[in-house]
Amino acid sequence: MRALPLILCVWLSVTTMSHGDDGPAREQSFTAPVQWSVVRNENIAWTKTLPETGQSNVALSEDRLFFTTMAEVDQDSALGQDIVAWCCDSQTGETLWTRVIKARHPLRLSGCFSDSSAPPPVTDGQHVCFFNASGRITCFDLEGTELWSLDAMPVGRTMPFMVDGNVVFIRQHYMPDATGNFTHEHEHEPVERWTQLQALEMSTGKIQWTTTCGVNMGCIPLPQTLSDGRNLIVVGRGGGHAPPEKPEGISMVDATNGKTLWTLPLPGFMSTMTMNIDGDQVLVFHDDQHLWIDAHTGKVSRSVSFLSDVAVRRYDNGKWETVAEQLPPPKNKRAIIQQSNLLVGDHHYFRSYSRPYLGRVNVVTGKVEYLQLPVQLKRVAGNDNDQLLWGPEQMNSDVVAELLKSFRKPPEQLPIEKWCFVPNEMRNSRGHIVMGDARSQGTGWGHHASQIPTAIGNHLYVPIMNGTVYVLNASAPEWDENAILAINDLGPVGQSFNRAGLTFADGRVFAHTIRHLICIGP
C-alpha cells in the first residue's frame, strides 16, 4: 500500500487517493471546499489579520492551530531573524498564545524561496515544535510552556515530519552571509559541514540520529513504507549555489536510524523536489526524464521524456486545442518549478518551469500530459466578473513598460515570472514593505520555490505565489479543461503574496498569506 497519504497528513494535512498492488485507485471520502473568494467573502469562515509577513503552513491539533510569522518591523525592511510562534483557536481564529523565538542569522524577508518563518511547525498532540530558519528550534506544550530549545540551523525549505516519536528535519551547518544569501563559497566544505537530515526526540530535543550521505537544502524528503514493511526516506543532493554535498543524485536512508542503504549518482541532478515512492519505485525528475528507480536496489528501471513531443491541452484565442509540443530543454538543470511535484493516485503532478502548464506523468503507463492554466485570477469586490490572465499580451502596457525597466538588458519578451495584472506589493497589513528579494514580486510561475500542492480526496489544490489557487480533478481521465474544477483567490491581486501550502481539517482549508490567516469553508 502507498504510504503517502499518512505521511503528508503529518506536515501538509494532505490526504490523497491511494491504490494497492492489485487494484485501481480508491478515492477516500472527504468534504472540502472547492470554490471560494476572499475578495468577495464567499465561503470564508473567518479571516485573521496578521501584524507581519510569514510563510509557514498551518499545523493543527484538535481545536488548535499553529503557525509562524516574522517578528514585527516598524519600517520598510529587507532582513529579519526573529519569528513569532502562534497558537490560535481553529474555529474562530482567536489568539490563544504567542511566543517570540529569537535567532542569530538574518535572512531575506518574504523570500520567494523561503524566509526565517517558512518551516511549518510539527505537533504530536502533546508537544508543538517550531523552527526558525535563522537558527533556533523550540518546543512547547500546547499551553505555550517552553520545554526545550536548540541552537540549530533548520533550512528554510525544510518540511519536518514525525517518525517514531522523533521530529525529522534538514539541518544546515554553513550560514548565510550578512545580506541573508547563501553564497557559492561553501562548495568544498568537508563532510562534517554538509547539510544533513537529523532526528530529534520530540519530548526532549535530544539528537537521535543524523544522516551521513548529505542532503540538499532544497529537497523535500518524505518518510515512506515499502512493500516489505521497512520505513525509509529518500533524500537528494544537487542544486543551485554550488552545494558541497556529493555525489549529485539520491540516497535511500533507514528512517529508524538515518543509515544510508544505497546511493544513486545522477550527474547534474537538481534535487529541489518532493521525493515520492509509488509501490517500490522511487519517482524523480532528472534533466528531461522522469525516472522510476527500484527502491530496493537503487537502479533506474524505467524512464520517459516529459519534454519531448508531449501532449498539451492549450488555450489560444478563446479556444481550447490539443497540440504536440517540444518544450524547452532544462534551464540551469531545471525543467519543473521547484517543489511543485506531488504523487496523487496514478499520476505524478508537477508544474512546468518554462510554460504556464500543469503536467502529469501516469506512473503506470508513462503517459505525459500538460494542461495550460491562466497565470492569475483577478477579482473585485462587488463585481461578479472574473478576469483571467493567460499571457503577457493581456497585460496593461504601462505595467509591462515598468517591469521591463527592472532589467539591465530588456528581454525580447517578458519572462513568465513577470506575467501579472500587477506585481505583488510585498506590503504587510500595516503598510510596510517587507521584502529582501525583488523576485518575490513575481507571479508564482518560473524561477522560485513553490508551495507544495495539497491533495484532498480526488481534488488537487495548487496555490501559487500571487494568491491564485487552482482546484483540479486529480482522477480526471482526460487532462483537459474539464479537469479544472475552480480557480480561487486568497485576496486582491498585488496584496496576497504567499508561499504557505494549504492545510485541510474537518471540512475546512487553512491558508496563510503575507497579511492574513484564512479559514475557508462553512
Residue, then its C-alpha position, 0 to 999 in steps of 0.5 A: m500500500r502507498a504510504l503517502p497519504l499518512i505521511l503528508c497528513v503529518w506536515l501538509s494535512v494532505t490526504t490523497m487517493s491511494h491504490g494497492d498492488d492489485g487494484p485501481a485507485r480508491e478515492q477516500s471520502f472527504t468534504a472540502p471546499v472547492q470554490w471560494s473568494v476572499v475578495r468577495n467573502e464567499n465561503i470564508a469562515w473567518t479571516k485573521t489579520l496578521p501584524e507581519t509577513g510569514q510563510s509557514n503552513v498551518a499545523l493543527s491539533e484538535d481545536r488548535l492551530f499553529f503557525t509562524t510569522m516574522a517578528e514585527v518591523d516598524q519600517d520598510s525592511a529587507l532582513g529579519q531573524d526573529i519569528v513569532a510562534w502562534c497558537c490560535d483557536s481553529q474555529t474562530g481564529e482567536t489568539l490563544w498564545t504567542r511566543v517570540i523565538k529569537a535567532r542569530h542569522p538574518l535572512r531575506l524577508s518574504g523570500c520567494f524561496s523561503d524566509s526565517s518563518a517558512p518551516p511549518p511547525v510539527t505537533d504530536g498532540q502533546h508537544v508543538c515544535f517550531f523552527n526558525a530558519s535563522g537558527r533556533i528550534t523550540c518546543f512547547d506544550l500546547e499551553g505555550t510552556e517552553l520545554w526545550s530549545l536548540d541552537a540549530m540551523p533548520v533550512g528554510r525549505t525544510m518540511p519536518f515530519m514525525v517518525d517514531g516519536n522523533v521530529v525529522f528535519i534538514r539541518q544546515h551547518y554553513m550560514p548565510d552571509a550578512t545580506g541573508n544569501f547563501t553564497h557559492e563559497h561553501e562548495h568544498e566544505p568537508v563532510e562534517r559541514w554538509t547539510q544533513l537530515q537529523a532526528l530529534e526526540m520530540s519530548t526532549g530535543k535530544i539528537q537521535w540520529t543524523t544522516t551521513c550521505g548529505v542532503n540538499m537544502g532544497c529537497i523535500p524528503l518524505p518518510q515512506t513504507l515499502s512493500d516489505g514493511r521497512n520505513l525509509i526516506v529518500v533524500g537528494r543532493g544537487g542544486g543551485h549555489a554550488p552545494p558541497e554535498k556529493p555525489e549529485g543524485i539520491s540516497m535511500v536512508d533507514a528512517t529508524n536510524g538515518k543509515t544510508l542503504w544505497t546511493l544513486p549518482l545522477p550527474g547534474f541532478m537538481s534535487t529541489m523536489t518532493m521525493n515520492i515512492d509509488g509501490d517500490q519505485v522511487l519517482v524523480f525528475h532528472d534533466d528531461q526524464h522522469l525516472w522510476i528507480d527500484a527502491h530496493t536496489g537503487k537502479v533506474s528501471r524505467s524512464v520517459s521524456f516529459l519534454s519531448d513531443v508531449a501532449v498539451r491541452r492549450y488555450d489560444n484565442g478563446k479556444w481550447e486545442t490539443v497540440a504536440e509540443q517540444l518544450p524547452p530543454p532544462k534551464n540551469k538543470r531545471a525543467i519543473i518549478q521547484q517543489s511543485n511535484l506531488l504523487v496523487g493516485d496514478h499520476h505524478y503532478f508537477r508544474s512546468y518551469s518554462r510554460p504556464y502548464l500543469g503536467r502529469v506523468n501516469v506512473v503506470t503507463g508513462k503517459v505525459e500530459y500538460l494542461q495550460l492554466p491562466v497565470q492569475l485570477k483577478r477579482v473585485a469586490g462587488n463585481d461578479n466578473d472574473q478576469l483571467l490572465w493567460g499571457p503577457e499580451q493581456m497585460n496593461s502596457d504601462v505595467v509591462a513598460e515598468l517591469l521591463k525597466s527592472f532589467r539591465k538588458p530588456p528581454e525580447q519578451l517578458p519572462i513568465e515570472k513577470w506575467c501579472f495584472v500587477p506585481n505583488e506589493m510585498r506590503n504587510s497589513r500595516g503598510h510596510i514593505v517587507m521584502g529582501d528579494a525583488r523576485s518575490q514580486g513575481t507571479g508564482w510561475g518560473h524561477h522560485a520555490s513553490q508551495i507544495p500542492t495539497a491533495i484532498g480526496n480526488h481534488l488537487y489544490v495548487p496555490i501559487m505565489n500571487g494568491t491564485v489557487y487552482v482546484l483540479n480533478a486529480s482522477a480526471p481521465e482526460w487532462d483537459e479543461n474539464a479537469i479544472l474544477a475552480i480557480n480561487d483567490l486568497g485576496p486582491v491581486g498585488q496584496s496576497f503574496n504567499r508561499a504557505g501550502l494549504t492545510f485541510a481539517d474537518g471540512r475546512v482549508f487553512a491558508h496563510t498569506i503575507r497579511h492574513l490567516i484564512c479559514i475557508g469553508p462553512 
